[in-house]
Amino acid sequence: MLKIDIMHMDDTKAELFMLIGWVFAVMIIAVVILYPYNDYQFTGLGISDGVNLYSCRYSEPSPMGIVDYGVTSYGNIYNLSTNSIKASITDEGMLTNISGNYNASIQLNSNVLLSYGNLSQTYFLQNVILIDSITNSIAFIDNVWNSSGINSSMNQKLIVGNGTVAPSTKNESYYFYEDTNQTGDNITLRNNQQIYLMTNSSINANGSPEIIFSYNDGYGWKEYDKVVFNRLKNVSNASMLISGFNYTPGYNFYDAGIIIGGPGAGSNTTMINGSLLLSIDYWNGNNFQAFQDAYNYGCDTEEGINNAVVNPKFGGNGLPFANITSGKDVYLGNLWSINSSSIGLLYINSSIRNLDISIYRNNSYINQSFSNGIGELTLLSGSYIIKGYENSNEIYYKNYTVSKGIKNYLNIS
């Protein structure tokens, strides 16, 4: 006959429940410490039904800046497709150092998906500023990497541009070009001078995809390289894709962002002092719009930086930026999100086809032209004055409140 000690079993069960309770308590404390929350930023765990944002890195050194992975801070996933991405960079006395090398790279990175028939290819695009943080001299470089499979290389016969295909340190070949022929190259930046990078993708008259790398450093927009995949014909899609649903065939992320890292070849630099101000916008079909979900670190590029703290910053006009300063105890996580930050979306719809909008906040303003009478902006929540113009004549005036966490609809007739 089996004899059971009921009293001993109850004690064991109580000890087991107590142990489980302590384990959960430690897990909760760890999450709170590692992933702090405040009104402007929420560090999600990066776990979704699609990609895992923390599968590449948990800490610095890391590419640091603004990156959209197609994943919200709550783990919801989405797709975003665009043919143009633009970034602004303002150097506010930044100083970096890697063993006496004061160079750093500022990279506008994206992934283009090329579709033809039932087949597709993916390429990683890099539009890069190489900056000497001592002299503030700059140069412009672009790279194209084949992400159509693990360890895929670039075929010299496939791609035509100003550059060439060269071997990398990973025994992979990639397309490379350093611009030396445009006005504005190798200039010395003034203190707090704002410069821009832009990457465009399209399909040319021959049905081949082409990528255009451009910059504006005070001399107007300069197209410094046009890369054509001349062997591909009858391409149906050549859009840059942001997606949290899956990885590229090369097991990278379908992401896009503007980041700072080491000067090249997978190097890591260190932020010594000063700051760097970054912003990024994508063409939504009607106007350029800031990402509504952004993280402060990158994954696809290998160059990184130590001692760099990234915080969200909102301009007087309500547009979001990333402010990078030197500091320790850096966390990698969500920078801002429509789910959890003090931002909202402003969607404007008008029967006026050629509508110009001015949005005022705190003596600052945004000017936007909506050629189809439709536009959307990502803004800090709060009160704004919105004016509408047709043929330079003011036709609309309204005090308007952008509520956080939602899409705000405004009809102008």
N, C-alpha and C positions, 0 to 999 in steps of 0.2 A: 504494500500500500504506500502510495506517494504521500509524504508528509510535507506540508508547506508552512513555513514560518511567516505568517501574515504580518507580524510586527516588523520583522527584518525587511520584508519586501516593501512595506510602506516607507521605511527609512531610506532604502535604496532609491525608490522612485522620487522621493523628495530631493535627495542629493542630485539625481539626474536632472530634474527640472531646474534646480538651482544652477547647475553647470551650464545648461542650455541658456538660462537667463543671463549669466555672465558673458557667454559668448556673444549673444545678441547685443548686449550693452557695449562690449568692446568694439563690435562692428559699427555700431551707430556713432560712437565717439570718434572712431577712425575716419568715418565719412565726413563728420562735421569738421574735423581738424584738417583733413586733406582737401576737402572741397567746400570752402567757405561760401556763404551767400550774403550778398547785400543788395541794395536797391538797384544797382546797375549791372551786377554780374552774378551769374549762377553757373557753377561748374557742374555740368551734368556728368554722369558716369560714362558717357560715350557709348552706351550699349543700346542697340536698337535691333529691329528685326532684320536689318541689312548689315552694314559695315560696323566694325568695332574701332572707334576712333583711338583707342589706347593700345591697339595692336602694334603700333610702330614705336612709341616712346611714352615714358611717364614723367620725364624730368629733363632739364637742360643738361648738356648743350642741345639746343633745338632751334630750328628755324622759327623765328618769333615775329608776329605781326597780326594780320587779319586773314583768316581762311574760312571759306564756306565749304562744308562737306556734304551738304544735303541732309543734315541731321539737326533737329532742334535740340534745345537743352533738355527737353523731356524725352528724347529718344525717338520722336516721330521723324519719319523719313520722307523725302520729296525729291523730285527732279527739277532742274532748272537748266534751260538751254538758251544760249545766246551766241551772237556773232561778233560781239565787241565787249571788251573789258578794259576799263581805264582806271589808273591809279595815280594818286598825287603823293608826293614825298616832300617834306620840309625838314631840312637838317638844322636843328637848333643847337649847334655846338657839340654834336656827337663825337666822341673819341672812342675808338676801338683799338685793341692790340692783341696780336698773336705772335709771341716770341720776337718782338721788334718789328713785325709787319703790321702797319696801321691801316691796311686796306680791308674793306668789307664789301659784300655784294648785297644789293637791294633787288629782289627778284619779283617780277610779276609772272606768276606761274599759272598754267591752265592746261586742260586736256581737250584735244579736239577728237571727235568721233567722226570717222569717214565711212559712209555707208554707200554700197553699190551692189545692186541686186540683193542676194541673200547673204552677202559677205560684208565685213566691216574691219576697219583697222583703227587703232588708237595711238595718238602721238602726244607726248608731253612737251609743252611749249614753255620756253623761258625767255622773257624779255628783261634784260639785266642792266643795272647801273653798277659799275665798279667804281668805288669811291675811296680816295685816299683821305682818311679822317684827320690827317695833320694839315695837308695843303688844301683840302676840299676840291681837288681836281677830280674830274669824272670822265668815264668812257662808257660806251654802250656796246653790249654784247648780246647775241641771241644764240640759243641752243634749241635743237629739236631732237627728241629721243623717241625711239620706237617702243611703245608699250603694248604692242599687239600680241605679246607672248613673253614668258619668262626668259630673260637673257636675249631678247630680240635685238638685232642690230640694224643699223641704217644702211641702205643700199645706195651707193653713189649714183646709180642710174635712175633711181626712183625720184630723187629730189634735185631741184634746180634753184639756185639763188645766188647771192653775192658771196656766200661762204663755201665751205668744203666739208666733206665727211672725214672725220679723223678718229683714231682709236682713243678710248678713255682708259682710266686707270683700272676699270673693272673688266677689261678685255672685251668691251662692247664698243661699237662704232656709233658716232652721233654726228649730227650736223652742227657746225660752229661758224660764227661770223663775228668779227669785231669791227665796228664802224670806224672809218678813218677819213671819210670823204665829205661829211656834212658840216655845214656851218653850225657852230655851237659845240662841236666835239672838243673834248679835253679842255673845257673851260674851267675856271675856278669859281665855285659857287660863292655868292654873297651870303652873309649871315642871314638865316631864315628865308632864303630864296626857295620858292616852290617850283618843283619840276614835275613832269608828268610822263607816264608810260602808257602805251595803248597797244593791245593786240587784237587784230581783226581776222576773222576767217570767212571765206566765201567760196563760191564756185565760179570759175571764169567761163568765157564764151566757148571754150573747148570741152567743157564738162569736167575739168580737172580742179581739184581743191587747191586753194592758195591761202597762205598765211602772210599777213602784213605786220611787221614790227615797226612801231613809231615811237617818237619821243618829242617832248617840247620842253626845252630848258631856257626859255626866254627869247628864242629866235623863231618862234612859230612851230607848228607841227612839221616834223621831218620823218618821212618814210625811209628808214635806213636799210630795210631788207624786205624783199618779197620772195617767199619760198613757195614754189609750185611743185606739187606731186604730179609730174607730167606724164607718168605712165598710167595713172588712174584716169579713166574716162567714164562718162555717164554717171558721175557721182550724184546721188540723190540727197545727201546730207553732208554738211561740213561745219557742224556747229560745235562750239565748246560746251561741254556737258559737266554739270555738277549733279551728282546723284549719290544718295545714301543707300540705294537699293543693292548695289553690287560693286565689286572692284573691277579695275581694268583687267584685260587678259594677262597683263604683266604683273598683276597683283599689287597695283598701286591704287590710290583713291581717285575717283572722279571728283576732284576738288578744284578750287581756284582761289588764289590769294596773293597778297603782297607781303613779303617777309624780308627780314634781314638775317644774314648769315656770314660765314667766313668767305674769303675772297675766291675760293674755287677748289676743285679737286677733293671735295668732301671735307674741307678744313673747318675748324671751329674757332671763332674769335671770341673776345670778351669785351663787354660793354664797360668802359672805364668811367665815363661821366658824360654830361650833356644829355640831349634827348633827340628823338626822331618822331615826327608826326606823320602818320600814314592814313590814307583813305582809299577806298576802292568802290567802283560802281560797275554795274553791268547794264547793257542795253536790253530793256525789257520789251522791245518792239515799238515803243513810243517815246521813251526818254531814258536817260541814264539814272539808275537807282542804286542806292547802297544796299548791301546784303541785309536781310532781316534776321539772319542767324549767322553768327560769326564766332570763330574760336581764335585763340591767341597763339596758336602754334601750327606748324606745317609738318607734313609727313613725306611728301613725294621727293623733295630735294634733300641732298645729303649735307649741305652746308648748314652750320648751326652757330649759335651764339650762347655764351654763358653770361650770367649776371645781368640779364635783361628782363625788366618788369614791364608788362604790357597792361595798361589800363584803358578803359573806354573814356573818351572825351567828346563832348558835344560842342560844336561851334555855336557862336551866337545865333546863327540861323537855324539851329536844331539838327544839323547833319552830323552823323557819327564819324568819329576818327579813332585811331589807336595811338596812344601816347606811350612811347618806349623810353624808359629811363633805366639807370643802373640801380641794382638792388639785389638782395639775396632773398632766400626763402620763396623762390618763384614757383607758382603752380601753373600747370598746363590745364586749360579748360575753356569753358564758354566765355566769350567776351561780352556779347550782348545777344538777346533773343527776343523775338516777338512773344514768346511764352512767359518770360520771367524778368525782363528788364523794363525800364521806363521808356520804351519806344512804342510807336504805333505806325500804322500804314495810312497814308492819305491817298485815296483814289479819287481822281477828278474826272468827271464825265461831262462833256458839253456838246451841244449841237453845232457849236462854232468850230469849223474845221481848222482854221489857223489861229489858235488861241495862244496868247502869251500870258504867263502867270508870274506874278511877283508875290512872294510869301515873306512877311516881315515878322521878326521876333527880336526883341532886345536891341533895337537899332541896327540889326543886321538883316540881310534879306537873301532870297534865292530867286533867280530869274530862270524860268523854264519856258520853252516853246513846245507846244503839243500840236504837231501837224495834223493829227486826226481828231483833235479835241479830247483826247484821252491820255491820262498819265497817272503815274503812281510814284510816291516818294516814301522813303523810310525816314522818320523824324522822331526826335525827342518829344514825348507827350507834353502838352501844355497849350497855352493860348497863342494864337497867331492872328495877323491881319492878312487877308488874302485879297489881292486885286487881280482882275482879269482885263486883258486888253485885246482889242481887235483893230488891226491896222493902226496901232499906236494910240487908239482912243480907249480911255478907261470905260468899261461897260459893266464892271462888277466890283463890289466892295463888301467885305464881310469880316466880322470878328468871329473866329472859329477856334474851337478847342479840339485838339487831336487827343483822343483817349488812348491810353496804353493797352497793349495786348490784343488789339483788334484792328480790322481794316475799317477805316473811317471813310464814308462815302459822301462826296460833295458834288452836287449837280449844278452846273452853271449854264444858264440859257440866255 
